[in-house]
Amino acid sequence: MRIIQISDTHLSAAHPHFAANNEAIRTWLAAEQPDLIVHTGDLAMDGAADEADHAIAATWNSGFRAPVLSVPGNHDVGDVAAIRPDQTVDAVRLAAWRKHHGPDRWLLDRAGWRLVGLNAMLLGSGHEEEEAQFAWLTTALATDHPVALFLHKPLFIDGPDEGPRGYWTVTPEPRRRLLALMDRARVRLVASGHLHIQRSLHLDGIDHVWGPAASFVCGASQEDLGGARLLGAVVHEFGAERVTSRFIRPTGLDDFTIEPVIDVIYPRADRVLPAAPQSDQGA
């Protein structure tokens, strides 16, 4: 089984800054023949505020020969209150996601694997659907199949026991709960996006893959999170028990940095700095 992971397209009805990169990714994807395409979030530039961005993203995500499954990112459905008190996950934003993209969590059994898509933006949100998702995940992970987990925000940067990393990761308490559930299952892959970098780490039998963006990279405004600040996609080849993941850089990509246009796309009046002072709100 061959799955292509794309992430962070940041598609917009109003801001075409990354249209050429998005088109390069789309052209390459259209020529590929994976069994499945998984988009790990931030389909939209600001779908949490403007539903028109969801409509643009849904159109972009359609028309491939392979089926496409997506999970939401912070710019799709909002974030936890500590990060974006002005744009929290709520029923309206979740409904807009489901209207344009389908379920915000999903499960698929294929080729001897269980594929699980998770709404990372509910983790730590306090929204009533956070507990519903944990209950669902308990059942989803109760399988003899090896498991691949897809979500937007990574669980950690340096290791599973690290403290809060502000904007960049799932917060520690829901991370602990999620890791405890994973310990009971045969999780072999955790694939995320959000950081706009290419990075991988094998830890305790699990391959953690931070997928690159299809839109822009971060420059000086982003702290060092490891990995390479390059655009691209990830090809995951699934064997009987393990996954081989390769970063691919399709022709035509430009590693456009967000800083020259960040105040146009995300005006400072509308940006709320995350809890970690070194973090940035752009990615």
C-alpha positions, 0 to 999 in steps of 0.5 A, a space after each residue: 500500500 502506498 499513501 501520499 501525505 500532503 499538508 498545509 496547503 493554506 489555500 485562500 480565496 483572497 490571498 494567492 501568494 502560494 498558488 504556484 506551490 499549490 499547483 506544483 503539488 497538485 500537478 505532481 499528485 495528479 500524475 501519481 497513482 497512490 492508493 490513498 492521499 492523506 492531507 494532514 491539515 491547514 487545507 485553508 488559509 483561514 477557514 476558521 474565519 472565512 468559510 470561502 477558504 474551505 470551499 476553495 480548499 475542497 475544490 483543490 482537494 477533489 478530482 484526484 484519481 486516488 481517494 483523499 482523506 483529510 484531518 483539520 488544522 488550526 487554520 481550518 477549525 481553530 485552536 485551544 483557547 490558550 493559543 487562540 482565544 479569539 478563534 477557538 474550536 467550536 460547533 460552528 467551525 467543526 460544522 463548516 469543516 464537515 460540510 466541505 471536507 467530511 468527518 474530522 476523524 476517521 478510520 480505515 482498514 486497508 492492506 492489513 493496516 488500520 489507518 486512523 485520522 485524528 482531529 488534533 485541534 480538539 486535544 486540550 480544547 475542553 470542547 465536549 467532542 474532545 471526550 467523544 473523540 477519546 472514547 472513539 479512539 479507544 475503540 479505534 485502537 483496539 485492533 490486532 492490525 498495525 496502526 498508522 495515525 495521522 493528525 495535524 499538530 505533532 505530539 512533541 518536538 524533542 520527546 514525549 515527556 517534554 513540557 508545553 511547546 506552545 503553538 507547535 504541539 499537542 499540550 502535555 495532558 492530552 498528549 499523555 492520554 493519547 500516548 497511553 492509548 497508543 501504548 496498548 496498540 501496535 502503532 507504527 507510524 505517527 504522521 503530522 504536519 503543522 511545522 512546515 518542515 521535513 523531519 523524521 524520528 524513530 522512537 520506541 518502535 514508532 516512526 514519527 514523520 513531520 510532513 512538509 508544507 505545500 505552501 510556504 516555509 517559516 524563516 526567522 520568526 520560527 524557532 529551531 524545531 529540527 529538520 529541514 525547512 523545505 516544501 514537499 510531500 511524503 510517500 509512505 510505503 506500507 509493508 507487513 509491519 513497518 512503513 518506509 517514508 520518503 520525502 519528495 520534492 516535486 518540480 516547480 516548488 519555491 521555498 517561499 518564506 512567510 515573513 514578507 507577507 505574514 502581516 497581509 495574510 494574518 494582520 497583527 491585529 488578528 494574531 494572538 501570540 501563543 503561550 510559548 514566547 518564542 513561537 510564531 502564529 504564522 504556520 
